[in-house]
Amino acid sequence: MSLDPVQVMKGQDPMPNTCPPASNGDSKASWEDSKDIHENMGTTKKPKSPKPENAVTIAVSSRVLFRTEKEQKVFEQQGIEEYLRYQVEHENEPFAPGPAFPFVKALETVNTRLRELYPESEEIFDIVLVTYNHAHVGVRLINTINYHNLFIERFCMTGGTSPIGYLKAWHTNLYLSADTEKVQEALAEGIAAATMFMSDKQIEVSETQLRVAFDGDAVLFSDESERIFKAHGLDKFFEHERENENTLLDHGPLKSFLELLGKLQKKFYAKGHRLDCPIRTYLVTARSAASSGIRALKTLRAWGLETDEALFLAGAPKGPMLEKIRPHIYFDDQMFHVEGAAEMGAIAAHVPYGIAQKYPHNKSTNTSK
């Protein structure tokens, strides 16, 4: 049974608990503290879950939605039976929020707005909680979901087996996990996916607008241009982009997710809410605007897609820009960009795809992405 912990950024400690009533296993927070809240929730009518084929389905690992460091130590040091016993004994202690928590809350904010405008539509976000855990742990997870007032009705508890086959059955559009190998499996199956990490710093994010930022090459686009850069250097990369300015880039692993975000944005635009749309998207790329940016923009336009903002950094660090954007999630295929974002407190996820996974980063020549 594989129960790897949420990966911690190199050189960093786990993010401090910012939700005092909840627990990562170290505190004695009790479910009784919020008993009245949960009793009242029973009288509140919850929205109906959409059919998976109609919704934008986001599958989230329990180890990125919540913090489970203490429990992981029990598993590693004392084994599976003691781990299960510990979870049952502590099932009335809700987990604290993990790195994907703000993203999921923002998805629910968008759903609230969509239901107000389109009460009968099932074109909304649908969250599936995916975990390697045994079903015995489900009680604690349900308690935690209710404690944090999340609307997650769909669970996938695999008891240690791979969840990838179930992702396709759920019509999953995005999978977020702490397990890089499982993320790579999902990508190989054509499912948009990324690995999330704990950070010791996290900036505040909007509670009214979902903000999603994307890298370009090997994320929205294929790694075609990145391969030229890695093999032949920066000058050849610029030459290749000029020669192929009017040739569309192939799609990357996250293109489909941007497409779905754009589809939901248009539902708000149709009701006169372009200026206060609760979804905002960003392209944040190390490409240079004049020398290599035009191909990226022409590709997006030809696909019928757009991002609300496009930042061409010409090799400058992405962290400071992401600190200003304050995204609920930023997708990048290179770990040094993910680490740079985390240093600034931005929430970032690694897309382990493309040629960059085979080459170490050279800071002096980082201008292609």
N, C-alpha and C positions, 0 to 999 in steps of 0.2 A: 504493500500500500504506500503510495507516494503522497506525502503531505509536506512538501517543501514550504518553508516560510515565505512571506512576502519579502522579496529581495530588497536589501538595504543598500543605498548608494554608497559607493566606495568612499571610505573616510568619514562616513556620517553615522550618527546614531539614529535609532528609530524616532519618528515624529512624536513629540510629547503629546500626551492625552489632552485634547482641547475640549473634551466633553465630560466634565466631572462626574455626572451621575452614572455614566457607562463604564464598562470595565474591559481591559484587555487581559484579564485574568489575575492581575496583581492587586486589585482593590476588592473591597467587600460590598460594592454597590449592590443594592437589593432591588429585585423586581417590585417589592412592596412600595418603594418610593414613588412609583408611578401607577399604583393600583387604580386610583380613581380615573386616571387618563384612559386606561385600557377598558375599564368598565363602561366609561362613556362612549368609547369607540364602538362598542357593541350596538349602540343605538343609532350610530351614524351610518347612513346608507353609502356604501362604497360604490364607485363606478364599476361598470361591467368590463371584464377583460375582453380585448378584441380577439378575433380569430388570428392565429399566427401568420397566416398567408396575407392578411390585410394590413398588418402592423409593421412598424420598424422595430425589429426585435433586437434587443441588446442583451447579450448573455454576459453576466458578470460573476467572476469567481468570488466566493465568500471571503477569500484571503486578500482581495483588494477592496472589497466593499467594506469590510470590517478589519479590525486589528486582532490578530490571533497569535502574537508572539509567545505569550506564556503557554498557551495550549500546545504550540509546536514544540517547545522545549520538553513538555511532558511526554509527548509522543517520541521524540528523539532519544530521551534519556531513560524512559520507563516502558516504552512499548505501546502497542495498540490497545491492549485490554485496559491498561491503566489510563490511557488517554480517553477511552470511551467512558470509563467510570468517572473520570474527572469532569468531563463535559456534562454528564447527567447530574452530578452533584452540584454543578454551578449553573444549571440551566436557567435559573432565575436571575442571573447576572448578565445583563445585556453587554454585548461587545461595543467597544468604542468605534467611531468612524475610521475607515481606512482611506487610501488615496482616491478611490473611485467614488466615494460617498458624495462629494459636492457635485460631481457630474450627474449622478443618478437623481439627486434632488433637483437639479436644473432640468432634467428630462421631465420630471413630474410637473414642474412649473409650466413648461411648454404644453404638456397634456391638458392642464387646467384651462389654459387659454384656448386650446383647440376645441375642447368640449363646450366651451362657452359659445364659440362661433359655429361649430358644426356638431350639434348634440348627437346626431345619429351616425356620425362617421367613425370608422374603425382605423382610419389612417392616423395613428398616434404611436408613441413609443410604448413598447411592451418590454418589461424587464423580466429576465429569467435568471434566477440565482442558481449558479452552477457550483457544485462542490464535490470533492472526492470523498467527503465524509459519509459515514454510516448513517442510516436513517435515525438512529438514536439521538444524533446531534441536532436533528431537525427541530426539536422543541426549543432549544436555546436560540436557534436562528430565527424561528418564528417570533419568539419573545422579543428578540432584538429588533426585528423589523417593525413590530407593533410599538415598541418603546420609542423608536425614532420616527414613528408615523410615516413609514414608507408604504407605498402601494405595490407590493410584489406578491403576486398570487401563484406564480409558476416557479417550481423548484425542480432541480435535477441533481439528486444525490446518488452518486455512482458507486459508493462503497469501495473506492480505490481504483476503479477501472477508468479508462480514458473517456472523457465526455464528448469527444469529437464527433462520433456518430450521431449523438443526440442533437448536436448543434444544427446539423442539416435538417433533422426532423422538425426542429423548432423554427425553421426558415430564418436562421440567425443572420443578421446583417452586420453585427459587430460583436467580437468576443474580446473581453478584457480579462487577463489572468496574470498571476505571478509566476507562472511556469512557462519559460521561454520555449521549451520543447513542444508543449501543447499548443502554444501560439503558432509555432512553425508548422505544426500539423494542420492547424486550421487554415493558415495561409495557403498551404499546398492543396487544400480542398476548395480554394476559391472564396474563403470566408475572410472578410476584413477582420484583422486581429492585431493586438498589441499587448506588450508586457508592461505592467505598472509596478512602481517602486515606492517604498516609503521614503520620506525626506524629513530632515530635522527642522525644516522651515517651510511654511505654507502661507502664502498671501491670501487675503480675503478675496472672494470672488463674488460676482453679482448674484443676487437672489431673485432677480426678475428677468434675466436674459441669459440664455445658454450661449457660451462662446467657445467655438471649436476652431483650433488652428492646425494647419497642415504644412509640412514640408512639401517640396515639389518632387524632385527626382527620387524614385524608388518608394514614394508614398502615394501621391496623386498620379504621378507619371511612372513609366517604366524606368529601369536603370540603364537604358541605352546610352544616354549622354554621360552618365557617371562612369560607364565602362570605358568610354573614350578617354575621359580624364585620367582614370587610374592607369590605363595602358600607355598613354602617349603624352600626358601632361596638359597644362593649362592652355598653352598656345594652340595646340591641336584641338582642344575642346572648343575654344572660341571659333576656330576655323570651321569645325564641324557644325556648330550651331548656325553660323552665318550661311553656310551652304545649304542647310536644311531648314531654313527659317519658315518655309511654307509647307514643310512636311510635318504632319501631326505626330506628336509623341504617342506611343502606345500607352494604354492605361496601366496604372499601378494598383496596388492592393487596396488602397483607401478611396479610390475614385468613386466606387459605388456608394460609399457612405456619404461623401459630399453630395452626390446626386440625390440621395434621399433627403438630406437636409435641405437642399434647394427646392425639392418638391414640396416639403412642408412650409418653407418660407413663402412659396407662391400662394399657398392657401391663405396666409395672412395678408399678402398683398391684394388678393382678390376681394378682401373685405375692408380695404382701405387702411391697412396697418403696416405699410412699408416702413414708415419712419419710426414706429414703435414695435417693430417685429421682435419677438422674444428669442429669435435665433440669429446669431451673427457669426460669420465665418471669415477666416483669415488664411492667406497664403504667406508663409514666412520662409523665404528661401535665401540661401547664400549666393544664388545667381546674381550677376550684374544686370541691371535693367537694360542698358543700351546694347551690350554685347551679346547677351544670351537670354534676356527676359522676354523678348518679343515672341519667341517660339512657344514659351509656356502660356502666354496670354492668348495667342492664336489657337492653341490646342484647346484651352478651356472654352473659348468662344465657339469653336467648331463643335464641341460636345454639347453646347447649349447650357454650359455651366458658368457660374461666376462665384467669386468670393467677394464679400463686402469690402474687404481691404486686402491689398497686396503689398508686401514689403520685400523689396529686393535689396539685400544687405551687402552685396559685393564682398563677401568674405568676413564681414564684421560679426562679432559675437551675437548670437540670437537671444541670450539671456536677458539683457536690458530691454529689448523690445517686448519680450514675453512678459516681463515684469509690468510693463505698461498695459499690455492687452489684458492680463489677468484671465487667461483662458481656463475653462473647466477641464480641458484636456488639450494637449498639443502632441501631435504625432510626428516622429522623426525616425529615420532609419539608422542614424548614427548615434552611438551611446554618448559621445562627448558633447553633442548638442543636448541630449536628455539631461546629462549631468550638469551642463551649464545652466539649463532652465531651472533645475532643482536648486542650484546654488542661489538663485534669485527668488526662490519660493514659488515658482510656477509649477503647475501640475503637468507633467510630461509623460509620454508613453513611448516605448521603443517598438518599432516595426522591424523585426529581424528578417529583412528581405533584401535581396540584391547583392551586387558585387562588393559593396562597402563592408559586408560582414566578413569578407576574406582578407581585408587589408587594414592595417593599423592606421590611425589618423595621423596626418602630417599637418600640423597647424600652419605651417608656412605656405601651404598651397591649398587652403580651404576656400575656394571661390566658386566651385562648380555647383554646389548644392544650396 
